């Protein structure tokens, strides 16, 4: 266990160095890069992704995956826009849209936690299904004309220079850090991620924990979809298309093992800063969105490959040390 903690600490140290390097490079590309308004804008442009990344960290540490989060964002925003178009009072439409995320998460959780299907298969199927539902609600139209107060929440500062989304992300990050690293529920997430059988024998209600995680993941995604609708002022069926790539990359780059059971939210937060700054730097260089997506894809591969290679090298070193200890001394 101590070896794993040391590895994570060294990985977070590497992330911190990489983050500082991106700051240095970006500050040379743009003189105004270090200004507060630029950093607020940097977060604001990806606020929906980083909010969902907090919930995704719990899912992956639990040795599961949720590929449907971006589609849930689109579904919730689509439900909101359609209900608004039908004349439903906007506060009620918001609640129903958020409830659609709760139901989507419960649907995912039922098949994964209680039926026992692989989360990769289930959420891949629901990723297609929920995206299809959003397109049914919206067809090929772009629906907007939301109330002014709703648009202001997503587009204008709420407290000082800070927008609502950034404030909620900061609060969510603190709560997630406390729950994952210091609360009993967080320990259960880690135990299940290491071995669900051991967790069962230890008395942990694994099904309940998994159900809570998937409902939370989809609910947070639905909330992010509504936040995105407020920021854009309009909704289309392709809203948040491909967002799951950035979200999963942030979590894995943060040192969370794709096999579950390890990782810290501190690493995830550092990875979020790195991905946001790399995208910002590429934008400063006028690189296309396709190129930026390709670079994020490479980061995703490296975030899985490098820790695995490090583990293999460490295991090889340990075996050699063990063989030397066990080697019998030469007879006189």
C-alpha distance (Angstrom), angle and dihedral (degrees) to the residues before:
residue distance angle dihedral
X1 . . .
X2 3.81 . .
X3 3.80 89.7 .
X4 3.80 89.7 54.7
X5 3.79 92.5 48.9
X6 3.80 91.1 49.3
X7 3.79 90.5 50.4
X8 3.79 91.2 51.1
X9 3.79 91.9 48.5
X10 3.80 91.2 51.2
X11 3.83 90.0 47.7
X12 3.79 90.9 52.1
X13 3.81 89.0 48.7
X14 3.80 89.0 53.6
X15 3.81 90.1 49.4
X16 3.79 90.3 51.1
X17 3.83 90.8 52.9
X18 3.81 90.8 47.2
X19 3.81 90.0 49.8
X20 3.81 91.5 52.2
X21 3.82 90.1 49.0
X22 3.82 91.6 53.2
X23 3.81 89.6 50.5
X24 3.81 91.6 51.8
X25 3.80 93.4 47.6
X26 3.80 94.5 45.4
X27 3.80 92.9 46.8
X28 3.80 89.5 55.8
X29 3.81 90.8 50.2
X30 3.80 94.7 50.3
X31 3.82 124.9 25.1
X32 3.82 91.5 -154.7
X33 3.81 94.1 49.9
X34 3.82 95.7 105.9
X35 3.79 94.1 51.4
X36 3.81 116.0 117.3
X37 3.80 93.9 -123.3
X38 3.82 90.8 55.6
X39 3.80 91.5 51.7
X40 3.80 91.5 48.2
X41 3.80 89.4 50.3
X42 3.81 89.9 47.3
X43 3.81 90.4 57.7
X44 3.79 94.6 38.3
X45 3.81 93.3 58.0
X46 3.81 91.5 57.3
X47 3.79 101.6 25.2
X48 3.81 93.9 120.8
X49 3.81 92.8 54.5
X50 3.78 95.9 49.1
X51 3.80 92.7 47.2
X52 3.81 90.1 55.7
X53 3.82 91.2 43.8
X54 3.81 89.1 66.5
X55 3.81 91.0 60.4
X56 3.82 92.5 39.9
X57 3.82 89.6 58.9
X58 3.82 89.6 63.1
X59 3.81 91.6 47.9
X60 3.81 95.7 51.5
X61 3.82 94.6 42.5
X62 3.81 84.4 55.0
X63 3.86 87.2 58.6
X64 3.81 93.1 -109.1
X65 3.81 135.5 105.9
X66 3.80 134.2 -144.0
X67 3.79 113.1 -156.1
X68 3.81 93.1 167.0
X69 3.82 99.0 71.5
X70 3.82 96.5 99.9
X71 3.81 90.9 47.1
X72 3.81 90.1 50.2
X73 3.81 87.9 53.3
X74 3.80 89.4 54.4
X75 3.81 92.6 43.9
X76 3.81 94.3 52.6
X77 3.80 92.2 45.9
X78 3.81 89.7 46.9
X79 3.80 92.4 51.2
X80 3.82 89.8 49.6
X81 3.80 93.3 49.6
X82 3.81 94.0 45.6
X83 3.81 93.7 48.6
X84 3.80 90.1 47.3
X85 3.80 89.0 52.0
X86 3.82 89.5 51.9
X87 3.81 90.8 55.3
X88 3.80 98.0 -107.4
X89 3.84 111.2 156.4
X90 3.78 106.2 -93.5
X91 3.84 98.6 -124.5
X92 3.81 89.5 52.9
X93 3.81 90.5 46.9
X94 3.82 88.8 53.2
X95 3.81 92.1 52.7
X96 3.81 92.9 47.5
X97 3.81 90.8 48.3
X98 3.80 90.7 51.3
X99 3.80 89.7 46.8
X100 3.81 89.1 55.5
X101 3.79 87.2 62.9
X102 3.81 91.4 51.0
X103 3.81 90.3 51.6
X104 3.80 92.0 46.4
X105 3.80 90.5 52.7
X106 3.81 92.1 46.7
X107 3.80 89.6 51.3
X108 3.80 91.1 51.4
X109 3.80 92.4 44.3
X110 3.81 94.4 49.7
X111 3.80 94.2 57.4
X112 3.80 93.4 41.9
X113 3.81 103.4 38.5
X114 3.81 102.3 31.7
X115 3.81 105.6 24.1
X116 3.79 93.4 37.2
X117 3.81 100.3 -131.2
X118 3.84 117.8 153.7
X119 3.79 112.0 -92.8
X120 3.81 90.4 -135.4
X121 3.81 90.9 61.0
X122 3.80 96.5 40.4
X123 3.80 97.3 47.5
X124 3.81 92.1 42.3
X125 3.81 88.0 56.9
X126 3.80 94.0 44.5
X127 3.80 90.6 45.5
X128 3.81 86.6 64.6
X129 3.81 93.7 38.7
X130 3.82 97.1 50.0
X131 3.80 92.1 44.3
X132 3.80 87.9 51.8
X133 3.80 89.5 50.9
X134 3.80 90.8 53.4
X135 3.81 90.5 51.3
X136 3.81 90.8 49.5
X137 3.80 90.8 54.9
X138 3.80 94.5 44.4
X139 3.83 102.7 26.5
X140 3.81 105.5 -171.7
X141 3.79 94.8 -37.3
X142 3.77 131.7 110.8
X143 3.79 107.9 -135.4
X144 3.78 120.9 -162.3
X145 3.79 137.7 126.5
X146 3.79 90.8 121.3
X147 3.82 120.9 170.7
X148 3.79 113.8 -74.3
X149 3.82 92.9 -120.1
X150 3.81 90.2 57.1
X151 3.80 93.2 50.4
X152 3.79 91.0 47.6
X153 3.80 91.0 55.3
X154 3.77 90.3 59.2
X155 3.79 100.3 35.8
X156 3.80 109.3 33.7
X157 3.83 135.3 55.6
X158 3.79 115.7 -90.0
X159 3.82 104.8 -174.1
X160 3.79 112.8 25.5
X161 3.82 108.1 -50.5
X162 3.82 92.9 -23.7
X163 3.84 122.1 103.6
X164 3.79 122.4 -137.5
X165 3.80 94.2 -106.6
X166 3.80 93.8 56.9
X167 3.81 91.9 47.6
X168 3.81 91.4 50.6
X169 3.81 90.9 47.0
X170 3.81 90.9 53.8
X171 3.81 91.3 49.7
X172 3.81 91.4 45.6
X173 3.81 92.3 49.1
X174 3.81 91.6 53.3
X175 3.81 92.5 47.6
X176 3.81 92.6 45.8
X177 3.81 90.8 49.3
X178 3.80 92.0 51.6
X179 3.81 94.2 45.6
X180 3.81 96.5 44.6
X181 3.79 100.5 40.5
X182 3.81 104.1 29.5
X183 3.84 111.0 20.1
X184 3.78 129.8 83.2
X185 3.79 92.1 -118.4
X186 3.79 90.1 58.0
X187 3.82 90.9 53.0
X188 3.80 89.2 52.8
X189 3.81 89.8 52.5
X190 3.81 90.1 54.7
X191 3.82 94.4 44.6
X192 3.81 92.5 51.5
X193 3.79 90.2 46.0
X194 3.81 90.7 54.7
X195 3.80 94.6 46.2
X196 3.78 128.1 -18.1
X197 3.83 89.9 -161.7
X198 3.81 91.7 56.2
X199 3.80 88.7 46.5
X200 3.82 90.7 53.0
X201 3.80 92.1 49.5
X202 3.81 89.0 48.7
X203 3.78 91.3 57.3
X204 3.81 96.8 -105.7
X205 3.80 112.2 148.2
X206 3.78 94.9 -130.6
X207 3.79 96.1 177.2
X208 3.78 92.6 54.2
X209 3.81 92.5 47.3
X210 3.82 92.3 49.9
X211 3.80 91.1 47.1
X212 3.81 91.1 51.5
X213 3.80 91.1 48.6
X214 3.80 95.5 51.7
X215 3.80 93.7 44.4
X216 3.81 89.2 49.4
X217 3.81 92.3 47.0
X218 3.81 93.3 52.4
X219 3.81 93.5 41.8
X220 3.80 91.2 52.4
X221 3.82 88.9 46.6
X222 3.81 90.7 51.3
X223 3.79 90.4 49.9
X224 3.82 89.3 49.5
X225 3.80 89.2 51.1
X226 3.80 90.7 54.4
X227 3.79 89.7 47.1
X228 3.81 88.8 51.7
X229 3.81 90.7 50.1
X230 3.81 89.8 52.8
X231 3.81 92.0 48.7
X232 3.81 94.0 48.6
X233 3.79 96.7 36.9
X234 3.81 90.1 -140.6
X235 3.81 139.7 56.2
X236 3.81 132.6 -137.5
X237 3.79 131.7 178.8
X238 3.79 92.0 -108.4
X239 3.81 93.3 56.6
X240 3.84 111.6 143.3
X241 3.80 91.8 4.0
X242 3.81 109.0 173.7
X243 3.81 94.9 6.2
X244 3.80 91.2 126.5
X245 3.84 89.4 73.0
X246 3.81 93.8 61.0
X247 3.80 92.6 40.6
X248 3.80 95.4 52.7
X249 3.82 91.1 42.1
X250 3.81 91.4 55.7
X251 3.80 91.3 52.2
X252 3.81 97.3 45.1
X253 3.79 93.3 41.6
X254 3.80 86.5 54.6
X255 3.80 90.0 66.5
X256 3.80 99.3 -96.7
X257 3.80 108.4 145.1
X258 3.80 115.3 -122.3
X259 3.83 85.6 -139.6
X260 3.81 91.6 57.7
X261 3.78 134.3 -127.1
X262 3.81 99.6 87.1
X263 3.77 141.6 64.6
X264 3.78 138.2 78.6
X265 3.75 134.6 -121.4
X266 3.80 89.1 -126.7
X267 3.79 88.9 64.4
X268 3.80 91.0 47.2
X269 3.81 91.5 52.0
X270 3.82 90.4 50.6
X271 3.80 89.9 48.9
X272 3.81 90.0 51.0
X273 3.80 89.7 54.8
X274 3.81 91.0 48.2
X275 3.81 95.6 49.5
X276 3.82 92.7 45.7
X277 3.81 91.8 49.1
X278 3.80 93.9 45.5
X279 3.80 90.2 51.9
X280 3.80 89.3 46.8
X281 3.81 91.2 50.8
X282 3.80 91.8 49.3
X283 3.79 89.6 50.3
X284 3.80 89.3 52.5
X285 3.82 86.9 54.5
X286 3.84 89.3 51.0
X287 3.81 92.0 -117.9
X288 3.80 114.6 166.2
X289 3.79 123.4 -108.8
X290 3.81 89.5 -112.0
X291 3.80 90.3 56.4
X292 3.80 90.9 47.6
X293 3.80 90.5 51.1
X294 3.80 89.7 50.6
X295 3.80 91.6 53.1
X296 3.81 90.6 49.2
X297 3.81 88.2 50.9
X298 3.80 90.0 54.0
X299 3.81 89.5 50.1
X300 3.81 88.6 52.5
X301 3.80 91.3 54.3
X302 3.81 92.7 46.2
X303 3.80 92.3 47.5
X304 3.81 88.8 60.4
X305 3.80 98.6 34.4
X306 3.81 101.4 47.6
X307 3.85 98.3 52.8
X308 3.81 90.7 45.9
X309 3.80 91.3 50.5
X310 3.80 90.0 47.5
X311 3.80 90.4 52.1
X312 3.80 91.8 49.3
X313 3.80 92.1 50.0
X314 3.80 91.2 47.6
X315 3.82 91.2 49.2
X316 3.81 90.3 50.1
X317 3.81 91.2 51.5
X318 3.81 91.1 47.9
X319 3.81 92.2 50.6
X320 3.79 91.6 50.7
X321 3.79 91.4 49.4
X322 3.80 90.5 48.5
X323 3.80 92.4 49.3
X324 3.81 90.5 52.2
X325 3.79 91.4 51.1
X326 3.80 92.4 49.4
X327 3.83 94.3 44.2
X328 3.82 107.3 112.6
X329 3.77 118.0 -120.5
X330 3.81 117.1 -107.1
X331 3.83 114.0 -96.2
X332 3.82 115.3 -112.0
